[in-house]
């Protein structure tokens, strides 16, 4: 497999902001990483660097008003429910397909 020739470099300020976002209550670091288009491992490494003091930029204090926080929680819950419903739908489609194939086989006998 060929190696990448171009790598993204992020500023300390970007890293500190990403870490601050990942520390907000009820928001998973994985979701923050996905929203910022970075790998979750990278975000975890930046968190470790801030803890160890190797990342020079100080973490920003991010204040999210309660309404926005509530909306984020609601959005996460809706996404979770939507994914569950999609999964159930796929299972039902497979069950119907299997049932039709079994019916077709039994009618051919």
C-alpha positions, 0 to 999 in steps of 0.5 A: 500500500502506498504511503500518503504524501500529504499530511494535515498539520494542525495548529496548537489552537485547533488541537486545544479547541478540539480537546475542549470540545471533547471534554463537554459533558454528554458529548463523546470524543468520537463524535467530536473527532468525526465532526472535525474530520480527524481520527479519534486516536489523534484526538486522544493523543492531543488530550494526552499531550495537553495533560502532559504539558507537551501541547503548549496552547492552553485549552479554551473554555467553551461555554455552550448555553443550556439550550444548545446543550439540550439540542445536542443531547436530543440530536444524539438521541435521535441519531441513536434511535434512527440507527436502531430503526435502520438496523431493524428495517434491514433485518426485516427486509432480510427476513421477508426475502428469506421467507419468499425464497423458502416459499418459492422453494416449497412451491417448486416441489 
